[in-house]
């Protein structure tokens, strides 16, 4: 109780000292508020942009994470059929996936390269054999990418990527032939009907075509269904890393006769080059935070140094009447703390208003081939807490040197100071 | 009973190339309950002696005992603790904390120096403000009261911790004659009631005669003594 009252008195004195030089305090606070506002606003906008991009990539074709046979990802450019997972291995993975309640859906894919012919011309194509029902649950934005035709995929149909359709001059309803070489080297072809034209998406796999998984198995003359990859969608994206670690831990126990792991698990971050862009955004945010730290550090240090210089006689007086150096130190530290805390609080409050305003204004932007995406910003409590924590900590650190100087002041010299 | 005993106390300042002997081995004693003035021209060593007695500075030589403690050996923190417990200060320029009211200025040493509980603080502060005639002005800020009133508040602040010794450096220098006399009368009254020892420096000829004992400083030496008022403690010198 006594300590609490003592602290209250210290805060009261600090607040009054700050209000003594109103203009200077307001200017410093404004600087901190603008800094907090800028950083929080930047994080809200870039965070929203990042979330949208990650959402687009993972929901359009990638999935949140993928499971392959060990070594497949390293060789993914050649889509090696020899590295597909056998039915027994797939069953093992499925059993594990069903045991994890945080997984919303998963989808098996057969990935292969082939030739695409419209009977007049032939070109290369990368294809995914999918179970449409499972695939749409795992990557819900796949079918909405269908620009022309029905948003579905049936047996005997193919979804053709738009650039290929344009180049080969094929339309919905046209018959085409897909020819592929299976893992034994024999060539097979199948006639398919163009069920839809698929809008391109950013990233690897964004320009692949899609056929039904059973058609893929038929083209590749598979005696039993061999799977290239299993895409997984988690219920809560923020819990992705936990699911990943659990899955990896469980699947790493599955080893071949040589004692080596059979499977590999990758999150979207390892599979998409966009992760590097996301990392760049994080690095930019980090540097913006550094700028905020510099602004707070310099402005508060400046104010506190001035405060000490202007109150030398006062410091001499309180030291003379027996105030211990550590208490003088705490008086000035509390002033710095108050400046930081008030600046952080007002800045955070205004940030929420700013974000609300941005959302209300419904700014739009274009991403890749998508236009008119509405900017939906958000600040979360964690970001606000981190920024406020940084500001307050830096404010206290900035006050340390002036506070220390005040606490070490010689009372005689201070009392004689004019 | 002697409250302050100085034996061959010296103070040398090394501020420039030539050392300055501010005090040249003075020996003195001041009994408890004294009302004593130290007079002398500027630069004679009055303030230096007060600073040493007040544990704001350390002697260069000799031995100085205040309230039974050898203050010559105190470190910074020990000196602050000792001052907070045993000594009250009154300054020429009043030195009230401008952001605190009269009440809060008097209360300040109780919570920042002595950790006195809030309930007890209130009684102590209000009693003292009443004693110095400032109870009606207790909620005013220092810039809302006159110089004499400020000094009354400063006296209350100096006394609020019940110190054995109050040191006042030119306490009336910034006051008109009437106010100066009333301040001295107040200090005397408190001395009578609480038996607090008052030591003040001055070169204000108007008030020299008000002290019961007077020490004269000249060029770092205690040259002569005189009796301004009642010769109550002249045997102590």
Contacts between the chains, C-beta under 8 A, distances in Angstrom:
chain1	res1	chain2	res2	distance
A	2	B	115	6.6
A	2	B	117	6.4
A	5	B	111	7.4
A	5	B	118	5.6
A	6	B	111	6.0
A	6	B	115	7.1
A	9	B	111	5.3
A	9	B	112	7.5
A	13	B	97	7.8
A	13	B	99	6.5
A	13	B	100	7.1
A	16	B	99	3.7
A	16	B	100	7.4
A	17	B	99	5.5
A	19	B	99	8.0
A	20	B	98	7.2
A	20	B	99	5.7
A	313	B	93	7.7
A	313	B	95	6.7
A	314	B	95	7.5
A	314	B	97	6.2
A	314	B	98	7.5
A	316	B	95	7.9
A	317	B	89	7.9
A	317	B	91	6.9
A	317	B	95	4.1
A	317	B	97	7.2
A	318	B	97	7.2
A	318	B	108	7.5
A	318	B	112	7.0
A	319	B	80	6.9
A	320	B	54	7.3
A	320	B	56	6.0
A	320	B	83	6.8
A	320	B	89	5.2
A	321	B	83	6.7
A	321	B	84	6.9
A	321	B	88	7.5
A	321	B	89	5.6
A	321	B	108	7.7
A	321	B	109	5.4
A	321	B	113	6.4
A	321	B	157	7.3
A	321	B	158	7.8
A	322	B	80	5.3
A	322	B	81	6.9
A	322	B	82	7.8
A	322	B	83	4.2
A	322	B	84	2.4
A	322	B	85	7.2
A	322	B	87	7.6
A	322	B	109	6.7
A	322	B	113	4.3
A	322	B	161	7.9
A	323	B	80	6.9
A	323	B	84	7.4
A	323	B	112	5.2
A	323	B	113	5.8
A	324	B	77	6.3
A	324	B	80	5.3
A	324	B	81	7.1
A	324	B	84	7.9
A	324	B	113	7.8
A	325	B	76	6.7
A	325	B	77	6.7
A	325	B	80	7.0
A	327	B	112	5.9
A	411	B	56	5.1
A	412	B	51	5.6
A	412	B	56	5.2
A	412	B	57	5.7
A	415	B	91	7.2
A	415	B	95	7.6
